Amino acid sequence: MSAPTPETAEPAAPTGTFAAPAHSDSSRASLEALRSEIAKAVVGQDPAVTGMVVALLCRGHVLLEGVPGVAKTLLVRALAASLELDTKRVQFTPDLMPSDVTGSLVYDARTAEFSFQPGPVFTNLLLADEINRTPPKTQSSLLEAMEERQVTIDGTPRPLPDPFLVAATQNPVEYEGTYPLPEAQLDRFLLKLTVPLPSREDEINVLTRHADGFNPRDLKAAGIRAVAGPADLEAARAAVAKTSVSPEIAAYVVDICRATRESPSLTLGASPRGATALLSTARAWAWLTGRDYVIPDDVKALALPTLRHRIQLRPEAEMEGVTADSVITAVLAHVAVPR
């Protein structure tokens, strides 16, 4: 049985649950258990959970987009608890300074020396809440951390823990007082996942849980426990790295990205970095579904969340109602699929 899609908007992608065939190793089984564990706190957001797991397997970062109140913060906290990882949250505001994120040198009067006080970026899962509410100067403080997995303070590079993932959130409907993320910042995110409003049945489930005493601030009381750890994640990453990619699949990924550059609706198409990101996420997806090789459906399943934030619409196309997702969907429909 195939895995649940990171994006329900892609009809060609498979649906179902993580595959767990008899030959599945323990690391895949452990990561499969994440979904049911997180579901104890988060209702109806399986695609976002799957996307977060894919990002962890690929050592990437995630931009979560959704209106307030759809459990974006709870999702990150539940994932960290299920993986036994450290997590910190930073509320991005207009007056937030770069040192509030990375840390700074503090003078100690007793020793007459400066000592480094690490910021919240020194964690495994950093929740950058409403990242577009802080000016570009503070946004850029995460660039080195996201790309190099280190922070340089006063000329001294300081490595970040491994694993390290930035999960940034932003509101798709409220733009007053925000600072749009520049292309260089967006390109650092492996995936952009949409966190939709729940269905009627899921929303009733949420209210029923709260009526029964569920407290989203107390995950232990919700019964969430660690079902996997850093060792399982590292073993899974090693297995993903061995997932084979045929020359035809590599060419298919390139053709998709090149087609976005030729789209009349776009001023900016997917770069070669976008192509490597799509190949990386497709490999992780293939491994999660129980295969050691990539097929075209793996590429299709991850195309939307991997590429939607790497392309830029022409103003006239936006006025006509064209979206990044519709452009990518059209590209997938027209690019020849390898056999």
N, C-alpha and C positions, 0 to 999 in steps of 0.2 A: 504494500500500500504506500502511496506517495505522501510526501509531507505537506503540511498546510502552507499556503503561499504567504510570503511576506507581504504581498499586496493583493488584496481581494479584487482590486480594479483590473487585474490582468486575467481575462477569461481563459487564455490559452494555458495558464499555469495549472499544475496539478493541485488537487485538494485532498484532505484526509489527515493522517497523523504521521509523525516521524516513523519511518520504517525501522523495524527491529528484527531482522531476519536472524536465523539460528547462528550464522557466522558473525553476527554483530559483536564487536569487542566491548569490553566493559566501559570504555570511555564514551562510546556512542550511547550505550544504555543509560549511563549516568546523565548525559545531557538530555536524553529523551525524557527522563523523569522530571526535568526542570519545569516543563509545561504544566504538569499536574500539580506540582508543588506551588508554583506561582499562582495557579488558578484558585488556590485557597484564599488569596487576597485580592487578585485582579480578575474581574469577570469580563469575558468576551473580547480579549485583546490578543488572541493567539498569534495573529500575523506579526504584531509588534514584538512579542516575545521571541518568535522565531528569528526576526531580523536582528534582535540584540544578540542572540546566540551566534548567528552568522558573523556579525561584526567582531565578536570576541574570538572566533576561530580565525578570522583574517587579520587580527590585530588592528582593526579599524575603529572608527568613531561614528556616532550616530546623531543625527539631527531629528528630534521628535517634534512633529508639528500637529497641534491639536488645540481646540478651545480649552479654557480652564475647566477643571473638574472631570476630566476623562481618565484620571489615574496615571498620568505620566510619571509623576514623582514616585507614587506607590509602586509602579512597575519596576523602576530602577532599584528601589530599596528591597523589593521582594527578590529580584534577581540576585542582588548582592548577598542577601541572606541565604538563598538557595545554593549559592556557589561558595559560601564561606569566604567572601571577599570584603575588604574594607571599603566603605563608601563615605563620601562627604558631599555636602550640598552648598552651593554658592548662589545666593540670590543676586543676579546682576541688576544693578541700578545705575542711574546716570552719574552718581558720585563715587562709584567703585574705582579704585586705583589698581594698576597692574600688580603692585606689591601685595594687595589684599588677596590675590589669587596665587602668586608664585612664592611669596615669602620675602623676607628682607633681612639685612644685617642690623642687629640691635646692639647698641653699646652697653657694655656691662661696667658700671662704675667701680665695682668691687675688684675686678681683674684688670680694668683699663684696656679691655680688648673688645673687639666686635665678634659677636657670635651669630650664626645663621639660625633664624627662626623659620622653619618651613611653613609654607602656606597650604591651603586645602588641596592644591593640585597634587600633593604627595599622598596619593591614595590609589586604590585599584579602580574604582568606579566614581568618576567625578560628575555630579549632576550640576550642569551649568544652567540654572533655571532662568528662563526669559533672557537668553543671551543677547538678543537684539535690543535690549533696553539700556545697554551700556555703550559708551562711545567707542569708536574704532581703536583708540589707543589701548583700552583695556581688553577689547576683543583680541587684539594682536598678541597679548601676553600669553595666549594659549597656543600660538602658532608653533613655536619651538617645541613645546611640550607634546603637541599632537603629532608632529612630524618626526622629531628626533628622540622622543621619549626621555627628554632631559630638560632642565631649566638652568640657564646660565645667570648667576648672580655675581656681580663684581668680578667678572672674567673667569669665574670658576664654574665649570659645568657640573651639575648635580643630577645623577640619574634618578629616574622615577621608578616606582615599583613595577613589577611585572606579575600579572597582567595590568595593563593600564588602558582605560576606555573613558572617553568624554561622551556623555550623553547630554546634549544641549536641547533645550526646549524653546519653542517660540509659538506665539499665538497667531493663527493665520488671518484673523479678522480685525485685529486692533493694531493700527499702525501709528497712532498719535504718540509722539514722544519716543519713537524707536529709531534705531540706526541699522539700516539694512546691512546684512553681512556682505562684505566684499567678495569678489570671485575667489581670491586667494584663500580666504577663510572657508568658503563653501567647499572648495576643492579638497580641503583636509578631511571632510567627512566622507566616510566610505558609503554610508547609506542615509537617505532622507526618508523616514518612515512617517506616514500619516496615522494619527491615532484618532479614529472616528468616534462619534457618539455611539453609545451602545444601542442594540436593538431593543424593542419594547420588552421582550422576554428577559434579556440580560439586565435591563434597568430595574425590572421588578425583582430580579434575583439580588441586585445590589441593595435595594431598599429592604428586602426581607432579611438580608444578612445584618444590616445596621439595626433593624428592629430586634434582632436576636442578640444584640450586644457586640457586634463586630467593631473593633477599634482599629482604624488604619494606622495608628501610631504605635500599635503594639503587635508586631508581627509574630512574636513568640506565642502570644495568646491565640493567634489565628492558626497555630499549628505548623507554621513554616519552619522547616529544618534544613540543614545543609545536606543535599543529595549528591553533590559533586564538589570538587575542590580544584585548586590550581594545578595539581598533578594530573587530574583527569583532563583539564583543559589543555595542558601541554601535550599530553599523549594524543588528544584529538587533533591538535594543530599539526603534529608530526604525521598523522594519518592523512589529513587533508593535503599535505605537501606531496604525498605519494599518489594522489588521485591523478590519473593520466588524462592528458588533453591531446586529442588528435590534431594534425595540421588543419583539417577541415573545420574543426570547431574554432580554432584560433583565428582562421580566416573569416569565419562567420561573425565572431565578435568584432573584428576589425571592420567588416563591411557594415555592421550596424552603426558603429561610431562614425564611420566616414559618411554614411547616409545622413546622419544628423547635421553634419557640416554643410551638406548640400541642400538642406531643407529651406524652401523660400520663406518659411515662417520664423526662422531663427537668425539672429545676428551672431550667435556663438553656438557651435556644436560641441560634442564631447571630444576632449583632447585624448592623446595617447595614454595619459594617466587614467582617464575614464575607462579606456579599453582594458588596461591592466586590472583596474578595480573590478570591472564586470567579469573578467576571467577568474579573478580570485574568489568573488562571491559565488560564482557558478560552481567552482570546485568544492567550496564548503557545502553548498546546497546538495551537490551530488553525493558527497560523503554522508550527509545527514539522512538522505533517503536510502542509504544502504548500498550505494554503488562505488566502485573505485575508478570510474571513468565518467567523463562529462558528456551529456547529450544536449541537443539543441533546446529541449524543454527546460533544462537547467538555466540556460542563458536567458530564455524568455521570462522565466519566473522571477529573475533578479534584475531585469533590465530597467523596470520603472524605478524602484528605490535606489538603484545604483547611479542612474543617469539623470533623473529629473532635476536635480539641483546643479548639474554641470552644464546645462544648456540655457540659453537666454533668448526669450521671445522678442520679435520685432513689435514695436508699439502698435502698429496697425493690426497685427495678428491678435494681440491681446484685446483690442477694441472689438474684434470680430468674435471673441469668445474662445479663441484657440488657447489651449493649455499645454504645458510641458508634457503631461501624461498623454494627451491626445496625439501630439507629434510623435512621441516614442512608440505609441501603439500603432500609428500609421506606418512608421519605419519598419516595425516588426512584421507587419502584414505584407510589405513590399520586398523586403530583402529575401533573397533565395535561401531556403533552409537546406543545409547539407544532408545528403542521404547516406 
